[in-house]
Amino acid sequence: MDYIWGTLFALLVAGAAYRKKSLTGSGFAAAVVMGAVYYGAGNLFWFGTLLLFFITSTLLSRYKKREKRELEASYAKSGNRDAAQVFANGGLGMIAVILYALFPHPVWMYVFIGIMATVTADTWATEIGSLSRRRPRSVITMQPVALGASGGVTWTGNLASMSGALLIGVGASLFLQVTGQEMPDSLLAYALIGLISGFAGAYLDSLLGATVQRMYCCRVCGKEVEVHEHCGVRTIKSRGLGWMSNDLVNLLSSLFGGALAGILGHFIF
């Protein structure tokens, strides 16, 4: 029965996102499957935290979309999420849900919070940081880089990143209280776990983006981009490891955020 409820809830939310063109057809299908597993194998804690990430990130992707349209052409993934992007953001969390169902232990909850805090922090940093009026700086050299450059950070983006990570920690704690799994005095602890692990995971994403992520150069405008085509022509590889895609960078940073949250949760609780 829980799987049926999870499917219905997911159909409702994913359907609304699809109508708003925030999800492609494959993204809609992936979101429904994911929602069913999150609620069926888990409960409101898992499903609610996923929704917290999905809804806020979707809204931010639509915020000042016209101003961000040119930058989105440089990103491997845009605000119109397909199945690959849906699973890239929520797939590891789904694995944590399944592992908790098979081997119940609080560590999987901490890991899950770290994963979701990382993807939220990274998404918020991109969506809000790209609107910064100041040029971003390289996370490695601290020298100014082009707006939208991989590995570029701004104060606005960093604050957004921390805010997103903190929201996941607080939200997860509240969902746990609703399900009767935690007491109110644990809110600060979960807030710290979300903030620290999420911001650290997002920062690793920037580090990998500035050093080893596969990047391309546009032959028309000369801009460094993540995509195979820009300005209507094929791009050429400019730097990074050939196998280090944007999706793999996201995966590694999420794993790091999840592992860090697991360690923090173990020592705090």
C-alpha positions in Angstrom: 0.0 0.0 0.0 2.9 2.4 0.8 4.2 1.9 -2.8 0.8 2.8 -4.2 0.6 6.0 -2.1 4.2 6.8 -3.1 3.3 6.4 -6.7 0.3 8.6 -6.4 2.2 11.4 -4.6 5.0 11.1 -7.2 2.5 11.3 -10.1 1.0 14.4 -8.6 4.3 16.3 -8.1 6.1 15.0 -11.2 3.0 15.7 -13.3 3.0 19.3 -12.2 6.7 19.6 -13.0 6.2 18.0 -16.4 3.4 20.5 -17.2 5.7 23.4 -16.3 8.4 21.8 -18.5 10.7 21.3 -15.6 10.9 17.6 -16.4 11.1 15.8 -19.8 9.0 12.7 -20.5 11.9 10.4 -19.3 12.4 12.6 -16.3 8.8 12.4 -15.4 8.9 8.5 -15.5 12.1 8.4 -13.5 10.6 10.8 -10.8 7.5 8.6 -10.5 9.6 5.4 -10.0 11.9 7.2 -7.5 9.0 8.6 -5.5 7.4 5.1 -5.3 10.6 3.6 -3.9 11.3 6.5 -1.5 7.9 6.3 0.1 7.3 2.5 -0.3 10.6 1.3 1.0 10.9 4.3 3.4 8.5 6.8 4.8 7.8 10.5 5.0 11.4 11.3 6.1 12.9 9.9 2.9 10.1 11.1 0.6 9.7 14.5 2.2 13.4 15.3 2.1 13.5 14.3 -1.6 10.5 16.6 -2.3 12.2 19.4 -0.4 15.2 19.2 -2.7 13.1 18.7 -5.9 10.5 21.5 -5.3 13.0 24.1 -4.1 15.5 23.3 -6.9 12.7 23.4 -9.5 11.5 26.7 -8.4 15.0 28.2 -8.3 15.7 26.8 -11.8 12.7 28.8 -13.1 13.7 32.0 -11.1 14.9 34.6 -13.6 15.2 31.9 -16.2 15.5 34.4 -19.0 18.7 35.8 -17.5 20.2 32.3 -17.1 19.3 31.1 -20.5 22.6 31.8 -22.1 24.5 30.1 -19.2 22.3 27.0 -19.4 23.6 26.5 -23.0 27.0 25.9 -21.5 25.9 23.4 -18.9 25.7 19.6 -19.5 22.4 19.7 -17.7 19.7 22.3 -17.8 16.6 23.1 -15.7 14.5 20.8 -17.9 15.6 17.5 -16.2 15.7 14.2 -18.0 15.9 10.7 -16.5 19.7 10.8 -16.3 19.6 14.0 -14.3 16.8 12.8 -12.0 18.7 9.7 -11.2 22.0 11.6 -10.9 20.4 13.8 -8.2 18.3 11.2 -6.4 19.7 7.8 -7.3 22.2 7.5 -4.5 19.5 8.6 -2.0 17.3 5.8 -3.4 20.1 3.3 -2.7 20.3 4.6 0.9 16.5 4.1 1.3 16.8 0.5 0.0 19.8 -0.2 2.3 18.0 1.1 5.3 15.0 -1.1 4.5 17.3 -4.2 4.2 19.7 -3.3 7.0 18.0 -0.9 9.4 20.7 1.4 10.9 20.7 5.1 11.6 23.9 5.6 9.6 21.9 5.2 6.3 19.8 8.2 7.4 22.8 10.3 8.0 24.3 9.3 4.7 21.0 10.1 3.0 21.0 13.6 4.5 24.5 14.2 3.4 23.7 13.1 -0.2 20.6 15.3 -0.4 22.3 18.2 1.2 25.1 18.0 -1.3 22.9 17.9 -4.4 20.7 20.7 -3.0 23.7 22.9 -2.1 25.2 22.3 -5.5 21.9 23.1 -7.3 21.2 26.2 -5.2 24.8 27.5 -5.7 24.4 27.1 -9.5 20.9 28.6 -9.8 21.5 31.6 -7.5 25.3 32.0 -7.9 24.9 32.4 -11.7 22.9 35.6 -11.0 25.7 37.2 -9.0 26.7 40.7 -10.2 30.4 40.0 -9.4 32.6 37.8 -11.5 33.2 34.3 -10.1 36.7 33.3 -8.9 38.4 30.0 -9.5 38.1 27.8 -6.4 41.8 26.8 -7.0 43.6 30.1 -7.9 41.0 32.6 -6.6 41.5 34.5 -9.9 38.5 35.9 -11.8 36.9 33.5 -14.3 34.1 33.8 -16.8 30.5 33.7 -15.5 29.3 30.1 -15.5 32.9 28.6 -15.7 33.2 25.2 -14.1 35.0 25.6 -10.7 34.0 29.2 -10.4 32.6 30.4 -7.1 31.0 33.5 -5.7 30.0 34.7 -2.3 26.4 34.7 -3.5 26.7 31.1 -4.6 28.5 30.0 -1.4 25.7 31.5 0.7 23.1 29.8 -1.4 25.0 26.6 -1.1 25.1 26.8 2.7 21.4 27.8 2.8 20.3 24.8 0.7 22.4 22.4 2.8 21.1 23.8 6.0 17.5 23.5 4.7 17.9 19.8 4.1 19.3 19.2 7.6 16.5 21.1 9.3 13.8 19.6 7.0 15.1 16.1 7.6 15.0 16.6 11.3 11.4 17.9 11.2 10.3 14.9 9.0 11.9 12.5 11.5 10.0 14.2 14.3 6.7 13.8 12.4 7.4 10.1 11.9 8.3 9.8 15.6 11.9 8.8 15.0 13.6 11.7 16.7 13.0 14.3 19.4 12.9 18.1 18.8 16.2 18.7 20.6 18.0 16.8 17.7 17.2 19.6 15.2 20.5 21.5 15.8 22.5 18.3 15.3 20.8 17.4 12.0 21.1 21.1 10.9 24.9 20.9 11.4 25.2 17.6 9.7 23.3 18.9 6.6 25.2 22.2 6.6 28.7 20.8 6.9 28.3 17.7 4.7 26.3 19.5 2.0 28.6 22.5 1.7 31.7 20.3 1.7 30.2 18.0 -1.0 29.3 21.0 -3.1 32.7 22.5 -2.7 34.3 19.2 -3.8 32.1 19.4 -6.9 33.7 22.8 -7.6 37.2 21.5 -7.0 36.7 18.6 -9.4 35.1 20.9 -11.9 38.1 23.2 -11.8 40.7 20.4 -12.1 39.7 17.0 -13.6 36.2 17.4 -15.1 36.1 17.0 -18.9 35.6 20.4 -20.5 35.2 21.6 -24.1 36.0 24.9 -25.9 33.6 26.5 -28.3 35.3 27.2 -31.7 33.0 30.2 -32.3 32.9 32.2 -29.1 36.0 30.6 -27.4 34.0 29.9 -24.2 34.8 26.9 -22.0 31.7 24.7 -21.8 30.5 21.3 -20.6 28.6 20.4 -23.8 29.5 18.8 -27.1 27.9 21.6 -29.1 27.8 25.4 -28.6 27.0 28.3 -30.9 25.6 25.7 -33.4 29.0 23.9 -33.9 30.8 21.0 -32.4 33.1 21.9 -29.5 36.6 20.5 -29.0 38.0 19.0 -25.7 40.1 21.6 -23.9 41.0 20.0 -20.6 40.2 17.4 -17.9 40.1 13.6 -17.9 38.2 12.1 -20.8 36.0 9.9 -18.6 35.3 12.5 -15.9 31.9 13.7 -17.0 29.6 16.2 -15.1 27.4 13.3 -13.9 30.5 11.5 -12.5 31.6 14.7 -10.7 28.1 15.0 -9.2 28.2 11.3 -8.2 31.6 11.6 -6.5 30.7 14.8 -4.6 27.4 13.3 -3.4 29.3 10.2 -2.2 31.7 12.4 -0.3 28.9 14.4 1.2 27.1 11.2 2.2 30.2 9.6 3.7 31.0 12.8 5.7 27.4 13.0 7.0 27.6 9.3 8.1 30.8 10.0 10.0 29.4 13.2 11.6 26.2 11.4 12.6 28.1 8.5 14.1 30.1 10.8 16.4 27.3 13.3 17.2 24.7 10.6 18.1 
